[in-house]
Amino acid sequence: MGDDERTPRRDATDRPTRSRDTRDTGRTRRRFIWLTGTAAMAGLAGCSGGGGGATETTTATATTTQSSGSTGGVPEAYATATSLDGTQRNPDSLSSQEAVSYQDEPKDGKQCSTCRYYIEDKNGDGVGACAIVAGEVAPEGYCVSYVEYEG
């Protein structure tokens, strides 16, 4: 038996061809998988906010850097003031109110005026500031950086 009898020969028309559509489908598939993974990670990140009986922990992340010489969105009296626990406010390293989910109402009995980072009203307008968050904050406000003042 010769080689011709054992292995059937194919001509060029028998070869599978890869069309442009197949390559585009591959790219689309890769993009779909990437987008699905990204969406899943974003969804999981949103679910890590607590609940389910777990102990809630909070950390402050500096997400907004103010320009040098700025007061961080507060009157000058608050620019480098100290908080209830003695933390000095640094206008160049503050988190934005959006980044810490600041709200004007208390949450579960927690409010800014009982937080270690709260800077009390210094000009009689009824609002204060925070040593780690930009802008003015209401004494009855709340954010995820809340740490109870024990002093």
VEXRO-819954 format. One record per atom (N, C-alpha, C): z, y, x. Coordinates in steps of 0.1 Angstrom, whole numbers, plus 5000, padded with zeros to 4 digits. Layout:
N
ZYX;...
This chain:
151
500049885008;500050005000;500050125009;499250225005;499150345012;500050455006;500050565012;500850675007;500350724993;499050704991;498550754979;499050674967;499350544969;499750464958;501250484955;502050514964;503450524962;503850664956;503350764960;503650894956;502550964949;502650994936;501551054930;501451204935;500251244937;499951384942;499851474930;500351594932;500251694922;499251804927;498651854918;497751964922;498452094919;497952204922;498552334921;498952374906;498252314897;498552344883;499852264878;500252164885;501452094881;502752154886;502652254895;503852314900;504452404890;505852404889;506452504880;506252644886;505952734878;505852874883;506952954878;507353044886;508453134883;507853274879;507853294866;507253424862;508153544864;507653654863;508453774864;509553784853;509253734841;510253724831;511453644835;511253534842;512353454846;513253524856;512653594865;513453674875;514253784868;513653854858;514353954851;515453894843;515253774837;516353704830;517553674839;517253634852;518253614862;519053734864;518353844866;519053974868;519954014856;519353994845;520054024832;521353934831;521153814834;522253714834;523353754843;523053794856;524053834865;524753964860;523954054855;524554174850;525454154839;525054064830;525854024818;527253964823;527153874833;528353814838;529253914844;528654004852;529454104859;530054194848;529354244838;529954334828;531054264820;530854134817;531854054810;533054044818;532954014831;534154014839;534854144841;534154254842;534654384842;535454424830;534854394818;535454414805;536754334804;536654214808;537854124807;538954184815;538754224827;539754284836;540354414830;539454494825;539954614818;540854584806;540454484799;541254444787;542554384791;542654304802;543854254807;544754364812;544154464819;544954574824;545654644813;544954664802;545554734790;546654654784;546654524785;547654434779;548854424787;548854474800;550054464808;551154564806;551054634795;551954744792;553354704788;553654584786;554954534782;554954464769;556154454763;556254374751;556454224754;556554144744;556654004745;558053964752;559054054751;560354024756;560454044771;559454084778;559554114792;560254244794;560854254806;561554384810;560454484813;560554594808;559554704810;559854774823;558854774832;559054854845;557954964845;558355074851;557455184852;557355234866;556255284870;556055344883;555155464881;555455564889;554655684888;553555674899;552355704895;551255704904;550655844905;550555894917;549956034919;548456024917;548056074906;546656074903;545956204902;546756314903;546156444903;546756514915;545856564923;546356644935;545956784932;546956864932;546757014930;546357074943;545557184942;545157254954;546357324960;546357344973;547457404980;547757544975;548957574973;549357704968;549457704953;549057604946;549157594932;550557554928;550857594915;552157554910;552157434902;551057364900;550957244893;551057264878;550557374873;550457404859;551757454852;552657504860;553957554855;554157694861;555057774854;555457904860;556057884874;555957984882;556457984896;557857934898;558757964888;560157924889;560257774890;559257694885;559357554885;558557484897;557757564904;556857514914;557457414923;558657444929;559257354938;560757334934;561057344922;562357324917;562857184918;564157154917;564657024918;565056974904;564856844902;565156774890;566656744888;566956684877;568356644874;569056564885;568256474891;568856394902;568656454916;568056574917;567856634930;566456614936;565556544929;564256524934;563456664934;562956704946;562256834946;560756814942;560356904934;558956894929;557956944940;556956864941;555856894951;554556914944;554157044942;552957074934;551657004940;551656964952;550456904958;550456754955;551456694949;551456544947;552056514933;551256544923;551756524909;550856434901;551356354892;550556274883;550156364871;548956344866;548556424854;549256364842;549356454831;550056404819;549356294813;547956294814;547156184808;547456054815;547656054829;547855934837;549155864833;550155944829;551455884826;551755874811;550655894803;550755884788;551855974782;551856104787;552856194782;552656224767;553756234760;553656274746;554856364743;554656444732;555756554729;556856494721;556856364718;557956314710;558656204718;559956174716;560656074723;560155934719;560455834727;560055694724;561255604726;561655534716;562755444716;564055504722;564255634718;565455704722;565355754736;564255744743;564055794756;563255924755;563756024762;563156154762;563356224776;562456324779;562456384792;563756444796;564456504786;565756574790;566856474795;566656344793;567556254798;566956174810;565856214815;565156154827;565556214840;565656134850;566056174863;565156284869;563856284865;562856374871;562756504863;563456524852;563356644844;563956764851;563156874850;563657004855;563857094842;565157134841;565557204829;564857344828;564857394815;564257524812;564857634821;564057704828;564457814837;564157954833;563257964822;562858094818;563158124803;563858034796;564258064782;563158034772;562057964776;561057944766;561157804759;562257734763;562457604756;561757484761;560957504772;560357384778;560757384793;560557264799;560957244813;559757194820;560057124831;558957064839;559456934844;558656874852;558956744858;558656744873;559456664880;559356664895;558156584899;557556494890;556456404894;555256424885;555356504874;554156514865;553756664864;552456694864;551956824863;552156884849;552257014849;552357084836;553757094831;553957174820;555157194814;555457064805;556757034803;557056924795;558156964785;558056914773;559156934763;560356854766;561556904763;562756824766;562756694757;562156694746;562056574737;560856494740;560056524750;558856454753;559156324760;558156244763;558356114769;557056074777;557156004788;556055944795;556455804801;555555734806;555855604811;556555604825;556655724831;557455734843;558955764841;559355754828;560755784825;561655684832;562755744838;563855674844;565055744840;565955674833;567155734828;568055804839;568455924837;569355994846;570755944844;571355894855;572755844853;573755924861;573656054859;574556144867;575556214859;
